[in-house]
Amino acid sequence: MNKILITGASGSLGHEVAKQLLQIPQHPPVVVMARNLAKVDDLRQLGAELRLGDYEDRASLDQAFQGIDQLYFVSGNEIPKRAAQHRHVIAAAQAAGVKHVVYTSFQRVNDTASSPIAAVADVHWLTEQLLRDSGLSHSILRHGLYMDMLPMFLGPNPIAQGRVVLPAGQGKGAFVARQDLALAGARLLASRPQQTATLNFYPQEAWSMGEIAALLAKVGGKPVAYLSPDPAEFKAQLEAIQLPPMVIDMTLGFAEAIRQGEFAATSTQLTQFMGRQPLGMQEFLQKTYAPQA
């Protein structure tokens, strides 16, 4: 049967992977797992089977994974709980006899505690090692930085403000749209992978914040400067506008990671799996920030 289960189907990535997979001709049977099935009823209408499952509840995973050949394992989003949750998922996959696990990791260079994004990356290091130790056949997807995150770095209207402010120096990021990652993941699942592999799902071009500011200037038809302040100064600015401490720390961590080149590598593998070029930076900025007529 080659039945495929997609976890986290009520979230943005899992939901889009399921939608993309269900649109592929002669796709294998698709099962989606969520804590609230009402949030994925549209996928049932498209032909998916729905199953209850919660990363916190190992028994629910044991039941949900029964009869599953391939598991698309979306990393959890509750950072303090993710390590234990991911252990549950892998143990349940082993117990259920899942033949292949596809895990959504992310692009990086530094796999030590010195990484500026260690707080969010450490669970990916752990999960990749757990998969290697499990004996399960698996694909590790090294996702590029979500292009969808850029407004968090650029602000709601950088064109009107005439500037982009982020302490990322001249570092570059290979940003990629979540929808493109979902399409590549769906096509990987439809190909019925059987061999263990690490796949670099990031685009063939990376952009610095200065280059993004220049593209914003083209989109808006007015100058947009890029400023890379001292991190301590930038942190004080964010505190002054009363952003939550977790948001501030994450923004600073990712800015420093960009500056250090954690996300600068490019790859052709995403394009190969998509069967087309991913969304380009200028097109994304045009859709997100172009002045309305």
N, C-alpha and C positions, 0 to 999 in steps of 0.2 A: 504493500500500500504506500510506503514511503510517506507516512503522515507527518506533517510539520506542525510544531507548536511554537507560537510567538508569544513570549511573555510581555508584560507591561503594555498590553494592547490598548489600554485607555490613555496612555501617554502619547506624546507627539510622534516620537520615532517608531515605537511598536505599532501604533495605529496606521501610520503611513506605510510601513513595510507590509503589513497585512493587506492593505488596499492595493498596493502595487503587485503583490504576489497573486492576488485574486483576479487581477486583470491579465495575467500571462496565460496565453492559450494552453490548454491541457495541463494546467498546474496540478501538482499533487494535492491531496486533501489538506485543507488548512484548518488548524485549531488555534483559537486565540484565548489567552488567559488573562483574567483581570480580577481585581478584588470586588469590583462593582460591575456586574454584567449589563446593567442598564446603559452604561457608558459606551458599550461596544455593540449595541443591538444593530447598528447600521452595518456592521461587518457580518452579522448573522444573515441579514437581508441580502448581502452580496455572496453568500454561500459558505461562510465560515461556521465551524462548530465552536460553541462557547463553553469554556470551563472555568470554574472558580479556582482561584489560587492566590496565595499570599506568601511572599518571601519569608515572612515572620513565622508562618505556620507550616512546618515541615510535613505534617500529615496531609495538608491540602496539596502540596507539591507532589507527594507520592501518588496521590489519586489523579491529579491533573496530567501527570507524565505517562500514565499507563497507555501502552500501544503507540507511543511516539517514537519515530525514527530519527527525526532531526529536531533540534531545539534551538530556536533563535533567542538567545539569552541577553536581554537588555539590562545593562547595569543599573542597580538601584539608585534612587535619587535622595535617599535619607542618609546623608554622609556618616553620622555617628553609628548607624546600624548596618551599614553595607557589608562589612567584613563577615559578620555572622550570617546575614541573609544570603550572601554568595556561597558560603559553605553549605547552607541548606540546599540551594539549587543544585550544586554539583553532586552532593551526596544523593539527592533524590534522582538525578539523572543516571547516576551509576546504578542505583537500586532498581530503576525502571527498565534498565537495558537500553537506554537511548544510544543510538549508533553514532551520532555526530552532533557536536555542540558548536554553534556559532556565537561568539561572545563579542559584545560591543565595547572594545577598549578605546584608547585614544593615542594620538601621535605624541611622541616625546623623545627626549634624548637622555636625560638624567634620571636614572632609576635608583637614586639614593635619597636619604633624608635631607640632603642639601638642596634639593630641587625647590624652587620657589613655589611650586604647586604640589608639594608633597602631600598636603592635607587632602587633596582630591585625587591625586595620582596613586597614592599608596594602595588603595583597594584594587586598582588595576594590576599593579605589580603582584599583589597577593593572589588575585584570581587567576592570572595567567600561570603562576606557579602551581596553583591548585589543579588547574586543568592539565598541566604537564605531568603532575604526580598522579593524577586520577586514572591514567590509562585510557581515557576516553579520546576517541578521534575528535579533533576540534579545529576550528578556524578562528583565529584571533583577528578581529578587524580593528586596525589602527585608524580610527576616524580622525580626520583633520578637525581643526577648530570650527565650530559651527559658525557659518556666516550669519546665521540668525542671532548670534550674540553680539554682533557689531554695534547695534544701537546702545547696548549697555556701555560700550567703550566710547562711542562717538557722541552720545547724547541724543535728545529728541530732534534737534534742529541745528546741526553744525553749520549748515549753509547760512542760515540767518545770523548765527553768532559769528560767522567768518573765521572759525578756528576749530581745530581738533586738539584736545589736550589730554595727553596720556604719557606717563613716563616709560615709554617703550623704546626710546632711542631710535636707532636705525634698523632695529630687528624686524624680521619679516614673519608673516604668518600665512600658511597655505589654507585659507578659509574656504569652507565648502558648505553649500546649502544642505540642510537636514533632508530635504526632499530628494536630493541627489544621492545621499547616503542610503536612503530607504530604497530607492530604485536599484542601486548596486547590490544591496543586501538581498532584495527579493530575487534578483536574477541569479545570485550565488545560490540561494536556497533551491531555486528551480533547477539548477544544474546538478543537484544531488551530490554535494561534495562528500568525499569519503576519506581524503588524505589530510593529515594534520598540516596546517600552513598558517603563516602570518601574512596578512594582506594589508598593504598600505593604501587605505582609502582616503587619499587626499589628492588635490588637483596638480596640474602641471605648472602652475604658476603660484608664487607667493608674493605678498604685498606688504610693504612697510606702511606705517601710519602716514608718513609723508606722502607716499604715492597715493594712498587713499584720499588724503586731503586734496591732492591735485585732481583726482577724478571727481571729487565732490565739487570742485570749482568748475569743472566742465559741465556737470549736471545742473548746477545752479546759475552758471553764467556770471559768477562773481568770485573774487579771491577767497580762498580758504587756507589759512595758515595752519601749520602743525607746530605745536609747542610740546616739548618733552621736559617737564619740570622735574626738580628734585623730588624723589618719592616722598620724603617727609613733608615737603611743602604741599604736594598733591594730597596726601592723606589729611592734612589740616584743612584743606579746601573741602574735601568730602565730608569731614566731620562737621564743618561749619554749616553745611546744608542738611545735617542730621540724617545722613544715610545710615542704615543699620551696620553695626560693626562687621558682621559676616560679609555683607556686600562690599564694604570697603576692603577687607582683607582679601577677598577673592579677586576684586578688580586689581589691586596692587600686585597680587601674586601672578595673575595672568599677564599683566603689563611687564613685569620683570622677566617672566618666562619668554615672552615675545622678544624682549631686548636681548636675552641670552641665546636666542636662536632655537628654542625648544620645538618650534612649529615651522621652521623654515624649509624643511626638506620637501621636495615635490616628487610626484610619482605618476606613472601612466596607468596604474592598475585600476583606479576608479573609472577612468574613461573606458577602459577595456570592458569592465563589467557592465557599465551603463549602456554601452553601444552608441554613445554620443558624448559631446563635450559637456561638462558640468556648467552650471550657471556661472557666468563671468562676474567679476567684481563690479564693473561699470553698470551692467544690467541690474544687478542687485541694488546698487546705490540709486539708480534711476527709479526703480520701483519703490524704494523706501523713502527717498528724499526729494524727488523731483518736485518743483513748485507746481501746485495745482492751478489749472487754468481758471 
